[in-house]
């Protein structure tokens, strides 16, 4: 093989390697974005569930206190 062909092959291989590295970096960036968005959605869902539990707990407690007060006032 003539030296010019070898140089051309090495140049093509370097360009291909650079292209693959850029493609991998782009895919890694996209994957990180997707993972961050997924984590954000999970966090929001957990926060919403937690807030719902707090509201439900407060409503239950208020109903119990209201029932107790009504029972006590009826007996007086």
C-alpha positions in Angstrom: 0.0 0.0 0.0 1.4 3.4 -0.9 2.1 5.8 2.0 -0.5 8.2 0.8 -3.3 5.6 1.1 -2.1 4.7 4.6 -2.2 8.4 5.6 -5.6 8.8 4.1 -6.9 5.7 6.0 -5.5 7.0 9.3 -7.1 10.4 8.6 -10.4 8.8 7.9 -10.1 6.7 11.1 -9.4 9.8 13.2 -12.4 11.6 11.7 -14.6 8.6 12.3 -13.3 8.4 15.9 -14.0 12.1 16.5 -17.4 11.7 15.0 -18.2 8.7 17.2 -17.0 10.6 20.3 -19.2 13.6 19.5 -22.2 11.3 19.0 -21.6 9.5 22.3 -21.3 12.9 24.1 -24.5 14.0 22.6 -26.3 10.8 23.6 -24.9 11.0 27.1 -26.2 14.5 27.4 -29.6 13.5 26.2 -29.6 10.6 28.6 -28.7 12.8 31.5 -31.6 15.2 30.5 -34.0 12.3 30.4 -32.9 11.0 33.8 -33.1 14.4 35.4 -36.6 15.0 34.0 -37.7 11.5 35.2 -36.3 12.2 38.7 -38.1 15.6 38.7 -41.4 13.9 37.8 -40.9 11.3 40.5 -40.2 14.0 43.1 -43.2 16.0 42.1 -45.4 12.9 42.3 -44.0 12.0 45.7 -44.5 15.5 47.0 -48.1 15.5 45.7 -48.8 12.2 47.4 -47.2 13.4 50.6 -49.3 16.6 50.6 -52.4 14.6 50.0 -51.7 12.4 53.0 -51.2 15.4 55.2 -54.5 17.0 54.0 -56.3 13.7 54.5 -54.8 13.3 58.0 -55.8 16.8 59.0 -59.4 16.3 57.7 -59.6 13.0 59.6 -58.3 14.7 62.8 -60.8 17.6 62.4 -63.7 15.1 61.9 -62.7 13.2 65.0 -62.4 16.4 67.1 -65.6 17.7 65.7 -67.4 14.4 66.5 -66.0 14.4 70.0 -67.1 18.0 70.6 -70.5 17.2 69.3 -70.8 14.2 71.5 -69.8 16.1 74.5 -72.1 19.1 73.9 -75.0 16.8 73.3 -74.5 15.1 76.7 -74.5 18.4 78.5 
